Amino acid sequence: MAVLYRKYRPTKLEDVVGQEQVTSVLANAIKSGKIAHAFLFIGPRGTGKTSVARILAHAVNGFDYQVEDSYLDIIEIDAASNTGVDNIRELREKAVIAPTKGKYKVYIIDEVHMLTKSASNALLKTLEEPPEHVIFIMATTDAHKVPITISSRTQVHTFKLARPEIMLEHLKTIAKNENIKITDEALEIVVRRGGGSFRDSLSLLDQIAALSDQEITAEVLNHALGLPQAEIIQNLLDNYGKNDGAKLHQLLQDLLNSGIRPEVLVSELITTIISQPKPELLPLLAKLPDVAPPFPEAKLLLALLGNSSATPHQAQARQPQPNPIKTAPATPPEPSEASAKSVEPLDPAPTSKGQNFGWSDLLERIQGLNLAIYSQLTKVDYEFDGQTLHLYPAQKFTKTILEKPNNSQILTRELGNIALVIHEIGARKASEDQTISQISAIMGNVQEIKEDLPF
C-alpha cells in the first residue's frame, strides 16, 4: 500500500494545493505555448517543487502523467549525489541528442545548489546557449546558494509553506477518504507539527493512522508523539512572564523526565509564542533558536531562567556614565576634536532639535512593526550623541539583519531626523579603548598643570 504523500501526490497543476501563485502562471504558459527554456523552483522542503516539475515536464510533451511512469525524455538528476563537473559534462553531451518521443527533452535537477562551482560553470554554458529541444527545471531549498549567473538565466518561481487553514482542510479531506477517525483538535496538532510542509504533514498523518482503532484525539496524539500538552506549554510561559524560577525549573524537569526531548519542547514554545507574541515573551523567543546540542537541556534551562528586564547588552549600555572632571586649570589645554565630543546615553537624551528621544520608545514602535528587527535591537549596545544613534552589534547575524535594506528603511523612518550608524563587530570595544586613552591623556595634562600652579 502506497504511503499517503505518494498516493496523494498531484498529477495535474489544478490538483496542486496552496501554490496558486506558481500553478496559474505555468498553466497560462502551457496554454499559450510560451515555455521558458529554464525554470528555477525555490522554497522550503515538502511544498511541491518536484511534483510541479514532473507535472510541467509531462505537460510540455503532452504525456499522460502517472506517479510511477517513466519516459526517456524526462531525466531526473539528484544534484546532491551528482555534484561533479563530469556529471554535468555528460548531461551537456546527451542534451544535444533529440528527444525520442516528446517535443522536449526535460532535465529535472533537484537540489541544484549542491553542485560544485566547476559543475555550476559547466551547466551555465548550456543555459547560455541551450538546444531548442531542451528544458531545464531546477529545484532548491537554498536559493541563496544558487549562483546568480544561473538563477538570472531562469524563470524563477517561489513555493511557500501552506497556510494552516489550507493544510487543515486538505488533511480533513484525506482523512475522510482514508477513513481515518481523528478529531479536528488532533488534526490541528498535525498541521502545526507539519510546519506548512505537505510531505511532512501527510507523513505524520500516515504515521498516526495506525495509532488506534478508535477516534484519535489530541491527548492520544500528544502521548504517541511525545508532545507536551498545550496547557503545560502555556503554564511554562506564564511562569516565565512572572519570573518564577523555582516553578519554571520544576515544570521543565517534569517535562524532560517524562521523555519529551528539549528540541520538541523548544519547537512547541516557539510556535506558541509566535501565535500570541507578548512583549514579555520576546526575549525568550530570541534565545530559543540557540537551544541545540550539545547540552540542549542546560541551554533551555538557561533560556527560561534568564528572564530579566533587560539583556546584558542593554544593561551595559544603560550604566551611568562617569561624572566629568570638575577641576579645571586656570588655563585649560585646547581639547582635541575627539575628546570635545561628549557621548550621552540614549535613554533619555536630547536631539539636535531639543526633543527627548527614548530607546524604550523606539523599541516599542519597532515591536509593533517588525519582530525580527525588535529581537535583534534587544541584543545591541547603543549610544546617542545628540544627532546620531550608534548601534554596536555583538554578532554578525544581528548586524546582517539590521542592515537589510527593508529593515534599515524601517529604522531610518522611525528615527526621523536622527542619523543611524551600525558599527562593525568589535567597534564598541575599540571605541572604549580609545576613550580611555583620551581620558588618561587629559588626566595627565591636568596633573601637570596642577603641579605648575603656585598653590
N, C-alpha and C positions, 0 to 999 in steps of 0.2 A: 504493500500500500504506500502510495506516494505521500511524502510529508506535505504539510499544508502549504508552506511557502512555494513549493514546486507545483502543487496541484492548482493553486490559485494564482500562479504567475500569469500575467496578462499576455494575450497573443494578438491583441489589436490595440491601436492607440486609444480608442474610445473606452477600453477596459482599464486603462491606467488610472489609478485613483490619486487625487491630490497633486497632480503635476500639470494642471491645465496650461500654465504659462509656457510649458515646453511642448506638450502634445498638440495644442492648437496651431502653433507655428509650423511644426513638422507636417501636420495634416494638410495645411494650406500649401506647403512647398511640394508635397507629393501630388496634390490635386492639380497644381499649376505646372508641374514638371520642372520647376526651378530648384534643382537639387545641388547643394554645395558639394565641392569635392572633398571637404574635410570638416568634421564636426568634433567638438570637444565638450563632453558632458562632465560637469563638475558638481560635487555635492557630497553630503555625508553618506556613509555606507547604508545599504538597505533601502534606498529611496527610489530605486527603479532604473538606474543608469544603464546597466547591462541589459535589462529586459527591453527597454525602449530601443537600445542599439540593435538588438536582434529583430525587433518588430520593424524598425526602419530598414534594416538590411534586406529583409524579406519583401517589404512593401515596394522598394525601388525596383526590384526584379520581378514583381508580380507573383512571388512564390506564396503558397499557402503555408502559413506558419503553424507548426505544432512544436511543443516544447522539446520533444525528443528527436526531431528531424535533423537531417544533416545534408547540406548542399556544398558541393565543391567550390562554388563561387563565393561562399561566406566562410572566411577564415578568422578564427578567434585566436588571439595571442595573449598570453598572460605575461605582461612585461615584468612582473615580479620575479619570474623564473627564467625569462628570456631577455636579460638585461644587456647582453653584449653587443658590440658593433657587428660581429659576424652574423648574428640573428637578423639584424636589420638589413645587412647587405644581401642575405638570402632572400628576404622579403622583397627588396628592390629588384632583384633578378627575376623573381617569379611574377612580379606585378605587371611587367610588360607583356606577359602572355595573356591573350584574350580570354574572357570568361567562357566557360564550357556550355552553359545553358541560359543564364540570365543576361541582362543588358550590362550589368556592372559586376566587377569583382570587388567585394566589400571586405575590408580588413577591420576587425573589431579588436582594438588594443586596450586591454584593461590595465588599470594602474600604470598609466603611461609615465607618470612622474618617477617610476623606478628605473627607467632607462639610464644608462651611464651617459656621460657627456659626449663621448665618441658616438654612441648609438643614437643619441638625440640629433647630433650633427648629420649623421648618415640619413636619418629619417627626414630631416629638414630638406635635404637635396630632392627627395621625391615629392615633398609637399610643395616645393617651389615650382616644379615642373611636372605635375602628375599626369600620367596617361589618362586619356579621356574616359576610359572604361573603368577607372579605379576610384573608389570612395573610401576614405578613412573615417572611422568612428572611434574616437579615443575617449576613455573614461578615467577619472581620477578622483580620489578623495582629498588630495592635497594640491589644489590648483596653484598655490604659490610656488610649488617646486617644479612646475612645468615651465621650461624656458620660454621667455616672451617671444622668441623667434618662431617657436612652434605655435603657441596659442594665438598669435597675431595673424596666422595664416589659416585659421579655422573659424567656423561658425560656433560660437560658444553658447551653451545652454546650461542654466543653473537649476539644479534639482534641490528642493527644500524638504526638510523634515515635515511630516504630515501634522496638521493641526490636530489637537486631541479629539475635538468633536468629530472630525472626519474619520480618524482612526477608530473611534469608538463605534460609529455606525458601520464601518467596514467589518470590524470584528463581530458585531452583532449578527450581521448577515451570514458570515461564515459559520459562526457558532450554531445558528439556526439550521443552515444547510447540513452541517455535520452532526446535528442532534446532540450538541454539547450543552448540557444544562449548567448554566453559570449565571450568577446574579450580575446586575449592572454594576454594583459596587466592586465586585471582583474583576469585572472587565476593565473598570477604570484603573485598577491596580496594574493590570496587564499593559494598558495603554501607557501608564506612567513609566513602568519598567522598560517598555519598548523604546521610549525616548523619541518617538516620531519615525522610527525605522520600521517599514513594513515587514522586512525579513525577520528582524528581531522579535517584533510583536507576534507574528504568526508562529515563529519557532517556540515562543513561550506558551502560546495558546495550545500548540501541539503537545508540549511537554505536560501541561496540566490537564489535558483532556482525559488522561487515564488515572487521575487522582482519586476519583470516587464515582461510584455508580449513582450516588445521589447528587443533588444540586451543589455546585461548587460555590461556596460563599467566600467572603473576604477573609474570614477567620481561618478557614481551611487553606486558602491560598497563601496567606502570610506564614502559616505554620510549615507548609510544604516547601516554600521558597526561602525560609529563614529570614523573613522580613519583620521588622518591628511594627507594631500596630500604630495607627495614626495618633491615637491619644497619648501613647508613650513618647512619640516624637514631639508632640505639642507640649507635653509635660517638661521635656528637656529644654525646649526653647523658652517656656515660661520661667523656669528657674534660672536660665541664663540671663534673661532680662532682669530678674530680681537679684542677680549676682549671688545666688545661694550656692556657694562652693561645696558645702557638705552634701546637700541634696543632689547636686549635679554629679558628684563623684559616686554616690551610691547608685543613682539611676544608671550611670554609664557602666559601672561594674556589673549590675544585674543584667544589662543587655548583653555585654560581652560574655558573661558566664553562661548565658542561655544559648550561646553558639552563633550569635549574629556577628558577622565579620565587620571590622571597622569600615572597610570600603563601602559595604552596603549601607551602613548607618550614615556615613557621610553623604552618600547619594540621596538618601531619604531626607536628610536635613537640608541639603541644598535645594531639592525640589520643593520642600515645604516653605522655605524662606522666600524663594522666588515667587511662589504663589501668593504670599502675603508679606511683601517686603516692608517690614517695620524698621524705622531708623535704628533702634537699639540692637537689631539683629544683623545689621550690615557689617560691623566689624568681624563678626563670626563668619559671615559669608566670604569675606576676603581671606580668611585663614583656612577654611575647609578644603579648598583645592590642593593645598600643600600636604594634606594628610595622605601619605603614601609610604610604602616600605622604604627603608627598614623602620621598625618600631612604630607602626601606624597607631597602635593603641596609645602610646605615650604622646604622639603628636595630636591625636584627637583630644586627649585629656587636657593638654596644654591649650588647645584652641578654645575649649569650653570654659576652662578655669581662668583664662587670661583676660576676662572681661574687665574693662576699666573705662573711665570717662574719656580717656584719650590714649592714643597709641604712644609707644615710646618716642617716635619721631616728633609727634606733636608736643609731648611733654618737654622734650629737649628744646623745641623751638619756642615754647611759651615760658621758659625760665626767665626770670627778671634779669635785665642787663645790669652789669656792674655800674655803680654810681660814677659819674665822671669826676675827674680830679678837680677839686675846687680851689686848690692852692695855685695861684697864678704868679709868675715872676713879675718884677717891675717892668721889664721889657721882654715880653714873651717872644720866643722864636717864631718865625713865619712858618705856619703849618704847611705840610706837604698837601698836594691835591688829594691824595688817597686818604690821609687822616682827617682832612677837613670835612669829609662827607660822613655824617653820622648815620648809623643804621638803627632804625627803631623797629620794635616788634610790630607785626601786622595787626594784631587784635588787642585794642583798637589803635588806629593811627590816623593822623590827618593826611588827606591827599593834598595835591598841589592846589586844589580849589578850596581847601579848608573844610571839606566834608569828612565825616567819620566813615571809615571803611572797616568792616569786621570780617575776619577769617571764618568765623562760625556762620555769619550771614551768607558768605559765598558758598560754603559747603551746603547750607540748607537749600539755596537756589539750585545748585548743581544736582543735588539729590533728586529734586523733582524733575530734572531734565534728562539726566543720563547717569544711571547707576554705575556704569563702568568707570566713568571719569571720577565720580564721587569716591568709589572704592580706592582708586589709586591716589587721589588727593589726600586721603587719610593716612597715607604712608610716607608723605614727603615732609621735609623741613622747609620752612619758608621765612622770608624776610621782606619787609616793605620799607623803602627809603623815602617815601613821600610822593614818588612819581612812578616807581616801577615795583611790581611784585616779582620777587625772585623765588623760584622753586628749585629745590635741591633733591632730586630723586635718589634713593639709595640703591635701586635696582634698575637694570637695563630695561626690563619688561615695563616697569612703571613709566620710564621716560618714553618708550615707544608708544604706549597707549596715549599719553598726554600730547605727544607731538603729531598724532594722526591728524590730517587736515580737518576733518569734520569736528573732532574733539577740540582742536586748537581754536577753531572758529567759535565754538560754544563758549570757551573760556574767555576769548578776546571780547566777545559780545557782552558777556556778563560783567567784565571788568570796566567796560566803558572807556573813559579817557586814561585809565591806568595801563601802562605798558606791562608786558609779560615777558619774562626771560626764564627759560627752562635750562638749567645748567647741566654740564656733563657730570657723570658719576664721579664722586670724589671731589668735586669742586668746592663743596662746603668746607671740607677739612683744609684744603689748600688756602681758602679764603680766611679761615680762622687762624691758621698758622701765620699768614701774612699780617693779620690784625694784631696778633700777639707780638710779633716782631716790631710793628709800628708803635704799639703801646710801650714796649720796652725801650725803644729809642727815645720816645717822648719823655718817659720817666728818667732816662739818663740825662737828657738835656735839662730837665727841671732840677735834678740833683746838682748838676754842675753850676747852674745859675744860683741855687741856694748857697752853695759853698762860697761863691764870689760876693754874696751880699755882706755888707758891713755889720749886720746884726744877727 
